[in-house]
Amino acid sequence: MPIDRLLKLRGIGPENSERLRLAFDLALRGLQLVDRNDPICEIVARKVIEIDKHGTHDARQIAAEAIKQLGP
């Protein structure tokens, strides 16, 4: 899963990883992305981490903002 690799690279601990994985999954569903090997999934993962870094820490809010920023 693209987000796991990014979380490890950025040294994000397990206490935050679960929340970010949930946000990632919700964002993928909202964007109707099924194939986790699709390169767009890495873009979604980066966006989820970026939104969290800027202060939004609720998984559903992170996903909604990622969808808003990346959606059509």
C-alpha positions in Angstrom: 0.0 0.0 0.0 1.5 3.4 -1.0 0.8 5.1 2.3 2.7 2.4 4.3 5.9 3.1 2.4 5.5 6.9 2.9 4.7 6.6 6.6 7.8 4.5 7.1 10.0 6.9 5.1 8.8 9.9 7.1 9.2 8.1 10.4 5.5 8.4 11.3 4.9 6.3 14.4 2.1 3.7 14.9 0.0 6.1 17.0 -0.6 8.3 13.9 -0.3 5.6 11.2 -3.6 4.0 11.8 -5.4 7.3 11.6 -3.6 8.2 8.3 -4.4 4.7 6.8 -8.0 5.2 7.6 -8.0 8.6 6.0 -6.2 7.2 3.0 -8.8 4.4 2.6 -11.7 6.8 3.0 -10.2 9.1 0.4 -9.6 6.3 -2.1 -13.3 5.2 -1.7 -14.5 8.8 -2.1 -12.4 9.1 -5.3 -13.6 5.7 -6.4 -10.1 4.3 -6.7 -9.9 0.5 -6.4 -6.5 -0.5 -7.8 -4.0 0.3 -5.1 -1.2 -0.1 -7.7 -2.6 2.9 -9.6 0.0 5.7 -9.5 -2.7 8.2 -8.4 -2.9 6.3 -5.1 0.5 7.6 -4.2 -0.6 11.1 -4.9 -3.6 10.5 -2.6 -1.3 9.2 0.1 1.0 12.2 -0.1 -2.0 14.5 0.0 -3.3 12.8 3.1 0.0 13.1 4.9 0.3 16.7 3.9 -3.2 17.6 5.2 -2.4 15.9 8.5 0.9 17.8 8.7 -0.9 21.1 8.3 -3.1 20.5 11.4 -6.1 18.5 10.4 -6.0 15.3 12.5 -9.5 13.7 12.1 -9.4 10.9 9.5 -12.7 11.8 8.0 -11.8 15.5 7.7 -8.5 14.6 6.2 -10.2 12.3 3.6 -12.8 14.9 2.8 -10.1 17.6 2.2 -8.0 15.2 0.1 -11.1 14.4 -2.0 -11.9 18.2 -2.3 -8.4 19.0 -3.4 -7.9 16.0 -5.8 -11.4 15.3 -7.1 -12.8 16.4 -10.4 
